[in-house]
Amino acid sequence: MTTRAARTAATRTPRRAAARPATRSAAVLAAATATALMVAGCSDSGDTGGRDPDRPKELATQKLTWDACPGPALQEGTGTAPSPLPGGTKWECSFMQAPLDYADPDGDTIELALIRAKASDPAKRIGSLFFNFGGPGGSGITGLPSFAKSYESLRTRYDLVSFDPRGVGRSEGVECQDDRELDAFYALDSSPDDAGEEKTYQEALKKFADACEENSGDVLPHVGTVNAARDMDLMRQVLGDAKLHYFGISYGTELGGVYAHLFPQNIGRAVFDAVVDPTNNPEQGALSQAKGFQLALNNFAEDCVERGDACKLPGSDAKEIEGFITDLLARLDKKPVPGLGDRKLTQSQAANGILQALYSKEYWSYLEQGLDEADGGDGALLLALSDSMNGRDQDGTYSNLQAANAAINCVDAKARFSVQQAKEKLPEFRKASPVFGQFLGWGLIGCSHWPVPGGWEHPDVSAPGSAPILVVGNTGDPATPYAGARAMAAALGKGVGVELTYRGEGHGAYNIGDACVKRTVDAYLLDGKVPKSGTVCP
């Protein structure tokens, strides 16, 4: 085995995962329209109930002022203003007004932040192509420029558009605890082993929820996925598009599915990549993720074994390497190791860092190095990976990624688990994943103290009458396992969901670099060529 690399923390720190926000079921991370839309509250009899009948029309026809984009707001993460695109096209940013409560269109409004880059071939422009990169809680204002290179071929015929959904980033971002409190929260043991640790964990969850209510109580009831879908239809109208053309990734597929259910007649060309299973409730979703991340870890371990002495981790087979990881986490539970600055790497942060690295095969080298160094008493790299997942910058400031993630998850999902209920589920979670099951099982209680009730068992995405929606599943996806793509295609309905399979590794497929996936998706979005459902790449 090779010796541990003696690099500085700065050289070890991986590229920040702006593109990999937490997924809906990974509770351990946060322990964490116009026609249909605007008619709400108006009667055909002419009785407006005291409401202004012109208000919906005013919102749908509002004129946006587009300006040069500034650097990210604090809640979106730190950084600089987005650089111009090839050919010199500059990013433009604006704000749109939407009802805070769609049941009360005359009430308060909320500002939603948008970003766009205009089509490079205006003569062939189709319209706007909206993106949501997942989370929930991920900022589209930072996400779209980060990934724009991957979508440059689509910009030939579309204005690329994204936004911070309500509760996220600049769009009235949910605020909970301050940076110091969040450092303590994410270092907390999120897989308690005894009554004392259980009590501490519950108290921390309640303190977090209470802080969210104190700082953002007015918006918490209104940040759910249904309202975000209604916001998208309002954006469609404001930008002058007859149909919504859409590219959703991860949680963005759930948002897209809910939109398709609400406004099937307004769907243009839509792609869902890294697909959330809409038939799963929170427990099923978390269990599915446990299995998905365990599969990804096994694939990582097998790759390590195949490289022989080039692999830094001990073990002659994948099972032994996974045993080494389990043992390392157990040791960190008893004694954290030095991490970054005066912060130590705890068991929960190490598990979080491992999860982050499994989102993409390109992070496997960081994972290998981080595990090897943590075994030797240096937790800096795994802690940096964990920080990236939690939205913590190197200067100690947090975006509101996980605050928004918790707020949206908890107002969407009706389920509220007690400690006893979670404990009863732990054996099943441990069976699904010896490494991650304990954490994801305890994550079930993440919404137990939330001040706002949840809305559904699982989302309804049935969309009869919708145009075809291309649903792309990756067989090796850890965060949104492959079965979700088939379930989404079926739930959308016959003639709507069109399934495309990519046999590979990582979260999502379009950005992986496979020529077949890119060619198939581009042919649909750019030329309207719908592939045969069941097509497999490569």
PyMOL commands that set and color helices and strands:
alter all, ss='L'
color gray80, all
select helices_A, chain A and resi 9-12+27-31+35-39+55-60+74-76+86-88+122-124+140-151+154-156+179-187+195-216+220-222+225-238+251-262+264-266+282-306+308-310+318-334+347-357+361-375+380-390+401-412+419-432+437-447+483-492+510-512+515-527
alter helices_A, ss='H'
color red, helices_A
select strands_A, chain A and resi 67-68+92-99+109-117+127-132+158-163+244-249+267-273+337-338+344-345+469-476+497-505+535-537
alter strands_A, ss='S'
color yellow, strands_A
deselect
rebuild
show_as cartoon
